Amino acid sequence: MRIEKKCWPEPFQKIVEGAKTYDLRLADWECNPGDVLVLREWDPKTKSYTGRSIEKIVTYVGKSKDQAHFSKEDVERYGFQIIAFR
């Protein structure tokens, strides 16, 4: 499957540089090893895409409900997924 997601500039650049090889996302969508994750850089200041994108192959998906970065309601509904890619 090919999945497109927004990515803010700072983490996007870290992914481009190879320093960041994972992503933490709300697990409100299905993602599996072998999927292609298309990250499109999103500028929250202008509320628009920058035109940059990068494709990564998903190698691992771990899910958990033990984090506190999102609202309790969303965590209880979806849990989390940590996505590793190459």
C-alpha positions in Angstrom: 0.0 0.0 0.0 1.1 3.6 -0.7 0.3 6.0 2.2 0.7 9.8 2.1 1.1 11.8 5.3 2.0 15.3 6.3 5.4 15.9 8.0 6.4 19.2 9.6 9.7 20.8 8.4 12.0 19.9 11.3 11.3 16.2 11.5 11.1 16.1 7.6 14.7 17.5 7.4 16.0 15.0 10.0 14.5 12.2 7.9 16.1 13.6 4.7 19.4 13.7 6.5 19.0 10.1 7.7 19.1 11.0 11.4 15.4 10.1 11.9 14.4 6.6 10.8 11.1 6.2 12.6 7.9 8.1 13.1 5.3 8.2 15.9 1.8 8.6 14.7 -1.7 8.3 16.0 -2.8 4.8 15.0 -6.0 6.0 13.3 -5.0 4.5 10.0 -3.6 1.1 8.9 0.1 0.7 8.2 2.1 -2.5 7.6 5.7 -3.5 6.9 6.3 -3.3 3.1 4.0 -0.3 2.7 5.4 2.8 1.1 5.1 5.9 3.3 5.2 9.1 1.3 6.0 12.0 3.7 5.1 15.4 2.3 6.6 18.4 4.0 3.9 20.6 5.5 4.5 24.1 6.8 2.2 24.8 9.7 2.9 28.6 9.5 1.6 28.9 5.9 -0.7 25.9 6.2 0.5 24.5 2.9 2.8 21.9 1.5 6.3 23.0 0.6 6.6 20.8 -2.5 9.2 18.5 -0.9 8.4 14.8 -0.3 10.3 11.7 0.5 9.3 8.0 0.2 10.2 5.4 2.8 9.5 1.7 2.9 7.9 0.7 6.2 10.0 -2.0 8.0 8.3 -2.2 11.3 5.0 -1.0 13.0 4.7 -1.2 16.8 1.6 -0.1 18.5 1.0 1.1 22.1 -1.5 3.0 24.2 1.0 3.9 26.9 2.1 7.4 25.7 0.8 10.8 26.7 1.5 13.1 23.7 -2.1 13.0 22.3 -5.5 13.5 23.8 -6.7 10.7 26.1 -9.8 10.2 23.9 -7.7 9.7 20.7 -5.3 7.4 22.5 -8.1 5.3 23.9 -9.8 5.1 20.5 -6.7 4.5 18.3 -3.6 3.8 20.4 -0.2 4.6 18.8 2.0 3.3 16.1 5.7 3.7 15.8 6.9 3.4 12.2 10.4 2.4 11.3 11.5 2.9 7.7 14.5 2.8 5.4 
